[in-house]
């Protein structure tokens, strides 16, 4: 059985890459685990994932905090806000299918936009909290 965090990332990638509105705003499927060299702006990357045991005395489970990063070189924060809103709308409370695991919930916990002076880029962060449990037969 694969790790629930890996399965969650696969499901999030699939959901975002199949969202026509988001892909159009990005100018293609510019969603990366690690951005390749010379990737065109705007784009999205997966960031830090933290996994915590969420088990009870009778059931197994994990809590995951997953960060998505939005990168934009547009003037002003408008593009970053639009991309972040599209991502939040697509993922918040989404019923994603995970292999070997059941997604109990997925919720946006935190978002922020900062301007990186050194790179001249708007950097958006979205932190989601997910709770998963093993599917029946995988417990």
C-alpha positions as a LaTeX table, in Angstrom:
\begin{tabular}{lrrr}
\hline
Residue & $x$ (\AA) & $y$ (\AA) & $z$ (\AA) \\
\hline
Unk1 & 0.00 & 0.00 & 0.00 \\
Unk2 & 1.35 & 3.43 & $-0.91$ \\
Unk3 & 1.61 & 6.30 & 1.56 \\
Unk4 & $-1.57$ & 8.34 & 1.91 \\
Unk5 & 0.37 & 11.59 & 1.29 \\
Unk6 & 1.63 & 10.27 & $-2.06$ \\
Unk7 & $-1.87$ & 9.19 & $-3.07$ \\
Unk8 & $-3.29$ & 12.55 & $-1.99$ \\
Unk9 & $-0.75$ & 14.42 & $-4.12$ \\
Unk10 & $-1.61$ & 12.24 & $-7.15$ \\
Unk11 & $-5.32$ & 12.92 & $-6.65$ \\
Unk12 & $-4.76$ & 16.67 & $-6.24$ \\
Unk13 & $-2.60$ & 16.77 & $-9.37$ \\
Unk14 & $-5.29$ & 14.91 & $-11.33$ \\
Unk15 & $-8.05$ & 17.23 & $-10.06$ \\
Unk16 & $-6.12$ & 20.41 & $-10.87$ \\
Unk17 & $-4.79$ & 19.25 & $-14.24$ \\
Unk18 & $-8.33$ & 18.30 & $-15.33$ \\
Unk19 & $-9.79$ & 21.68 & $-14.33$ \\
Unk20 & $-10.19$ & 23.45 & $-17.68$ \\
Unk21 & $-10.55$ & 26.92 & $-16.18$ \\
Unk22 & $-7.41$ & 26.60 & $-14.08$ \\
Unk23 & $-5.39$ & 25.09 & $-16.94$ \\
Unk24 & $-6.50$ & 27.95 & $-19.20$ \\
Unk25 & $-5.42$ & 30.54 & $-16.60$ \\
Unk26 & $-2.04$ & 28.79 & $-16.29$ \\
Unk27 & $-1.62$ & 28.64 & $-20.08$ \\
Unk28 & $-1.32$ & 24.82 & $-19.91$ \\
Unk29 & $-0.85$ & 22.13 & $-17.30$ \\
Unk30 & 1.86 & 24.02 & $-15.43$ \\
Unk31 & 1.53 & 22.06 & $-12.18$ \\
Unk32 & 4.79 & 20.59 & $-10.92$ \\
Unk33 & 6.20 & 18.65 & $-8.01$ \\
Unk34 & 9.40 & 20.61 & $-8.60$ \\
Unk35 & 9.44 & 23.30 & $-11.29$ \\
Unk36 & 11.74 & 22.53 & $-14.21$ \\
Unk37 & 14.25 & 25.11 & $-15.42$ \\
Unk38 & 12.78 & 27.93 & $-17.51$ \\
Unk39 & 9.18 & 27.01 & $-16.72$ \\
Unk40 & 6.80 & 29.70 & $-18.04$ \\
Unk41 & 4.86 & 31.82 & $-15.53$ \\
Unk42 & 2.35 & 31.42 & $-14.01$ \\
Unk43 & 2.68 & 27.95 & $-12.54$ \\
Unk44 & 1.87 & 25.87 & $-9.46$ \\
Unk45 & 4.21 & 23.69 & $-7.40$ \\
Unk46 & 3.69 & 21.23 & $-4.59$ \\
Unk47 & 5.43 & 22.30 & $-1.42$ \\
Unk48 & 5.86 & 20.92 & 2.05 \\
Unk49 & 3.72 & 18.03 & 3.25 \\
Unk50 & 3.53 & 17.10 & 6.91 \\
Unk51 & 1.89 & 13.85 & 7.99 \\
Unk52 & 0.57 & 13.14 & 11.49 \\
Unk53 & $-0.92$ & 10.04 & 13.04 \\
Unk54 & $-4.66$ & 10.53 & 13.44 \\
Unk55 & $-5.43$ & 7.02 & 14.68 \\
Unk56 & $-7.82$ & 6.23 & 17.48 \\
Unk57 & $-7.96$ & 3.17 & 19.69 \\
Unk58 & $-10.04$ & 1.38 & 17.06 \\
Unk59 & $-9.28$ & 3.05 & 13.70 \\
Unk60 & $-6.17$ & 4.06 & 11.75 \\
Unk61 & $-5.84$ & 7.41 & 10.06 \\
Unk62 & $-3.54$ & 10.27 & 9.11 \\
Unk63 & $-3.77$ & 14.03 & 9.06 \\
Unk64 & $-1.80$ & 15.76 & 6.32 \\
Unk65 & $-0.93$ & 19.41 & 5.89 \\
Unk66 & $-0.13$ & 20.02 & 2.23 \\
Unk67 & 1.10 & 23.29 & 0.73 \\
Unk68 & 0.60 & 24.43 & $-2.86$ \\
Unk69 & 2.60 & 27.37 & $-4.22$ \\
Unk70 & 1.40 & 29.72 & $-6.96$ \\
Unk71 & 4.04 & 31.69 & $-8.86$ \\
Unk72 & 3.21 & 34.75 & $-11.00$ \\
Unk73 & 5.23 & 37.52 & $-12.65$ \\
Unk74 & 2.12 & 39.56 & $-13.48$ \\
Unk75 & 1.96 & 43.17 & $-12.36$ \\
Unk76 & $-0.06$ & 43.27 & $-9.16$ \\
Unk77 & $-1.59$ & 40.39 & $-7.22$ \\
Unk78 & $-4.69$ & 39.91 & $-9.39$ \\
Unk79 & $-3.46$ & 36.87 & $-11.31$ \\
Unk80 & $-2.21$ & 35.22 & $-8.12$ \\
Unk81 & $-5.56$ & 35.82 & $-6.40$ \\
Unk82 & $-7.47$ & 34.37 & $-9.37$ \\
Unk83 & $-5.30$ & 31.25 & $-9.50$ \\
Unk84 & $-5.51$ & 30.71 & $-5.77$ \\
Unk85 & $-9.29$ & 31.11 & $-5.81$ \\
Unk86 & $-9.59$ & 28.59 & $-8.65$ \\
Unk87 & $-7.44$ & 26.08 & $-6.75$ \\
Unk88 & $-9.31$ & 26.61 & $-3.48$ \\
Unk89 & $-12.68$ & 26.26 & $-5.20$ \\
Unk90 & $-11.62$ & 23.02 & $-6.91$ \\
Unk91 & $-10.05$ & 21.38 & $-3.84$ \\
Unk92 & $-11.92$ & 22.61 & $-0.76$ \\
Unk93 & $-14.19$ & 19.75 & 0.40 \\
Unk94 & $-13.45$ & 17.84 & $-2.83$ \\
Unk95 & $-14.33$ & 14.15 & $-2.91$ \\
Unk96 & $-11.04$ & 12.93 & $-4.35$ \\
Unk97 & $-10.40$ & 9.23 & $-4.93$ \\
Unk98 & $-7.20$ & 7.86 & $-3.39$ \\
Unk99 & $-5.88$ & 4.39 & $-4.12$ \\
Unk100 & $-5.85$ & 2.30 & $-0.93$ \\
Unk101 & $-7.15$ & 5.17 & 1.21 \\
Unk102 & $-10.36$ & 7.05 & 1.89 \\
Unk103 & $-10.27$ & 10.86 & 2.00 \\
Unk104 & $-12.37$ & 11.89 & 4.98 \\
Unk105 & $-12.04$ & 15.60 & 4.24 \\
Unk106 & $-9.88$ & 18.18 & 2.50 \\
Unk107 & $-10.09$ & 21.79 & 3.59 \\
Unk108 & $-8.23$ & 25.01 & 2.94 \\
Unk109 & $-6.68$ & 26.09 & 6.24 \\
Unk110 & $-4.55$ & 29.08 & 5.24 \\
Unk111 & $-3.60$ & 31.23 & 2.24 \\
Unk112 & $-1.17$ & 34.07 & 1.77 \\
Unk113 & 0.41 & 36.13 & $-1.03$ \\
Unk114 & 3.84 & 37.70 & $-0.72$ \\
Unk115 & 5.99 & 39.57 & $-3.23$ \\
Unk116 & 9.53 & 38.23 & $-3.55$ \\
Unk117 & 11.69 & 41.29 & $-4.27$ \\
Unk118 & 14.72 & 39.21 & $-5.31$ \\
Unk119 & 12.80 & 37.24 & $-7.96$ \\
Unk120 & 10.23 & 39.95 & $-8.83$ \\
Unk121 & 7.48 & 37.37 & $-8.46$ \\
Unk122 & 4.20 & 37.12 & $-6.56$ \\
Unk123 & 4.22 & 33.96 & $-4.47$ \\
Unk124 & 0.92 & 32.55 & $-3.26$ \\
Unk125 & 0.67 & 29.82 & $-0.63$ \\
Unk126 & $-2.33$ & 27.60 & 0.02 \\
Unk127 & $-2.20$ & 25.17 & 2.92 \\
Unk128 & $-4.75$ & 22.38 & 2.94 \\
Unk129 & $-5.54$ & 19.94 & 5.74 \\
Unk130 & $-6.61$ & 16.42 & 4.77 \\
Unk131 & $-7.68$ & 13.50 & 6.91 \\
Unk132 & $-7.39$ & 10.04 & 5.41 \\
Unk133 & $-7.98$ & 6.51 & 6.59 \\
Unk134 & $-7.12$ & 3.17 & 5.00 \\
Unk135 & $-9.76$ & 1.78 & 2.64 \\
Unk136 & $-11.52$ & $-1.37$ & 3.74 \\
Unk137 & $-9.18$ & $-4.29$ & 3.25 \\
Unk138 & $-6.14$ & $-2.04$ & 3.74 \\
Unk139 & $-6.56$ & $-1.34$ & 7.44 \\
\hline
\end{tabular}
